[in-house]
Amino acid sequence: MGRAASNDVVISHSQVSKLHARLKLDGDNATLQDASSSNGTFVNASKVKGDAEVQLRHGDTIGLGAVVITFFLRPALFDLLAARPKLPAG
């Protein structure tokens, strides 16, 4: 994750480093690691320190410099979408 176009997740913001953090997905498991970014990586407002890999849970917030995003596990996101009330036809 970062500002560089070569990242899988590109975030165009001046406070996001070219390579800011590493997000690893393995089935329903996800971890986040800071990539020696200039402005820090945070999970739920707690700084990710050094080479630590932080386990992510559905609904966690990820801070990359001044950018904050919410992490959703794919199955949980589909459950949320399925639970939405249906609009009447026509």
C-alpha positions in Angstrom: 0.0 0.0 0.0 1.3 3.4 -0.8 1.6 6.3 -3.2 3.5 4.5 -6.0 1.6 3.3 -9.0 3.3 -0.1 -8.6 1.5 -0.9 -5.4 -1.6 -3.2 -5.3 -3.4 -0.5 -3.3 -2.6 3.0 -4.4 -3.4 6.0 -2.1 -2.5 9.3 -3.7 -1.9 11.6 -0.8 1.2 13.7 0.1 1.4 12.2 3.6 1.4 8.6 2.3 4.9 7.2 1.5 5.6 5.5 -1.9 5.6 2.2 -0.1 3.8 2.9 3.2 2.6 -0.5 4.5 2.3 -4.1 3.6 -1.1 -5.7 3.8 -1.0 -9.5 3.7 -4.2 -11.5 3.0 -4.4 -15.2 3.6 -8.0 -16.5 3.4 -9.9 -14.8 6.3 -6.7 -13.6 7.9 -5.1 -10.2 7.3 -2.0 -8.6 8.7 -0.6 -5.1 8.3 3.1 -4.1 8.6 4.6 -0.6 8.4 7.2 -0.4 5.5 9.4 2.2 7.3 7.0 5.0 6.3 7.7 8.6 7.0 4.4 9.4 8.8 3.6 6.1 10.4 1.1 3.3 10.1 -1.7 3.0 12.7 -4.3 0.4 13.5 -7.2 1.7 15.6 -5.1 4.8 16.4 -2.2 2.6 17.8 1.1 2.9 16.0 2.4 -0.1 14.3 6.0 -0.3 15.6 9.1 -1.6 13.8 8.7 -4.9 11.9 5.6 -5.9 13.9 2.7 -7.5 11.9 -0.7 -6.5 13.3 -3.6 -8.8 12.9 -6.5 -6.9 11.3 -10.2 -7.5 12.2 -13.3 -6.5 10.4 -14.0 -2.8 11.1 -10.5 -1.9 12.1 -9.3 1.6 11.1 -6.0 1.9 9.3 -4.1 5.2 9.4 -1.5 6.0 6.8 -0.2 9.4 7.6 -3.4 11.6 7.5 -5.4 9.1 5.6 -7.7 6.8 7.5 -9.5 3.9 5.9 -11.7 1.1 7.4 -10.8 -2.5 6.8 -13.6 -4.9 5.9 -13.2 -8.6 5.6 -14.8 -9.7 2.3 -17.3 -12.2 3.7 -18.4 -9.7 6.3 -18.9 -7.0 3.6 -21.1 -9.4 1.6 -23.1 -10.1 4.7 -23.6 -6.3 5.2 -24.7 -5.9 1.6 -27.1 -8.8 1.8 -28.7 -7.5 4.9 -29.6 -4.1 3.3 -33.3 -3.5 2.9 -34.4 -4.1 -0.7 -35.9 -1.2 -2.6 -39.4 -1.7 -4.0 -39.5 -2.5 -7.8 -40.8 0.1 -10.2 
